[in-house]
Amino acid sequence: MTATLLAIEGLTKAYPGVVANDAVSFSVAPGEVHALLGENGAGKSTLVKMIYGLVRPDAGAMLFNGQPFAPATPHAARAAGVAMVFQHFSLFEALNVAENVALGMENPPKMGQLAARIREVSEAYGLPLDPGRLVGDLSAGERQRVEIIRCLLQDPKLLIMDEPTSVLTPQEVEILFGTLRKLQSEGTAILYISHKLEEIRALCDGATILRLGKVVATCDPRQESARSMAEMMVGSTLHTPTRETKEAGKVVLSLRGLSMPSTTPFGTSLKSVKLFVHEGEVLGIGGVAGNGQDELLAALSGEVTTGPASVILNGESVGHLGPNARRKLGLLAAPEERLGHAAAPDMTLTENALMTGAIREDLVDRGLLRWGKAREFAEKIIAGFDVRTPGPGNAARSLSGGNLQKFVIGREILQRPTCLVVNQPTWGVDASAAAAIRQALLDLAAEGCAVVVISQDLDELMEISDRFAALNEGRLTPPRAALGLTAEEIGQMMGGAHDLEAAHG
């Protein structure tokens, strides 16, 4: 790996109030898997967007295969040999795999030829796909395969991957890594963004670490620990979440055999879900994406109402109540999708703070919005959860994904809920911010709140949960004490084994 495929020299990009990239320089060799690390807001996304032609740099230069490289559009980047798999998939659920792949190609062949090519390439790289299947029927891992195969059909020299394993099971991660190693052996360079530092250690040959838009370190991840890389990213010692051990209190939230049809054609219906959560307890709910997580949060938050007796909060039937009425009673929720569901993209942080905090933070007086108080609430969230933004007047979409996540979670925690339900609380968040969010959830439980954490990150759930249950095809396994659960038992629960509780007394 002596030659250089991509060389970046002094790349700079500024936006109003923030320098996203400040004279960034690094290089990637053919066949190298190179990690791009940094906290949320460190400048990683802006940097790869410049490489992929989505953003124009203010200063600096790039060389690709020894030639000046300044793609004005993604089309130009793809023509040069750069492909990118984004963190958020861009697929149409009502179209099949081949049709989705064709939409991403400049000159797609006839559908029969394309289907044969998809089968050939997907099987060659260990990611088998049926080109005729509807995307809406695919799991999250299979959808990612569609995105990857779409890129591989371009025969890229450089493949950029942004948080590629955030929606994958451990088994799917191993399959993906096998594919990436095969690409590497064929000379394809891979620029890899991830907050999962053990993955970086297992996969990557080199790493460039960004902090506040600048390169602060480079390293060989194989020679580092996950903790040492995290501390390079944040520039300080990493905090390890701690918890108080105490007896759980009364039952705060319970579901009594909740069944609910999915509201979308490709969703998952809930089937006789039973659970209870105590005061001061963290109940962790795991499962592969698409097994009813969104539907469960909607049923608990009140976005979808059910029979009155199906959801019980502090002994009161609330299944028929909407989100605002449940908020008033202390049941708060933070959904998985940050932009568009948890936050309105074009609204300011003050406006987004007002939308869920109006009732509990007393931000409305006789029908009039109390903007000064709403701004103070937004500022309190920004300060308390280290949200990197010029101020509360900035739009939600201007924040990096991780910083918006910190804002959304902080907004709910600071409203002092009796019961908090969160879905994917640290998705796409760096190690330091993830530790801070987990600590905030543990602190909330220590104050007596009943906390339900829905997550695909099993390490996270084992770290913070008192009891663990798994969702599989809309069914919830009986919760079990998290302490002492083995990986095999967790895998069985995620696979839908509902009789483990009986087997273990």
Secondary structure by P-SEA (a helix, b strand, c coil): cccccbbbcbbbbbccccccccccccccccccbbbbbbcccccaaaaaaaaacccccccccccccccbbbbccaaaaaaabbbbbcccccccccccaaaaaaaaccccccaaaaaaaaaaaaaaaccccccccccccccaaaaaaaaaaaaaaacccbbbbccccccccaaaaaaaaaaaaaaaaabbbbbccccaaaaaaacccbbbbbcccccccccccccccaaaaaaaaaccbbbbbbbbbcccccccccccbbbbccccccbbbbccccccccccbbbbbbbcccccaaaaaaaaacccccccccccccccccccccaaaaaaacccccccccccccccccccaaaaaaaccccccccccccccaaaaaaaaaaaaaaaacccccccccccccccaaaaaaaaaaaaaaacccbbbbccccccccaaaaaaaaaaaaaaaaaccbbbbbcccaaaaaacccbbbbbcccccccccccccccaaaaaaaaacccccccccc
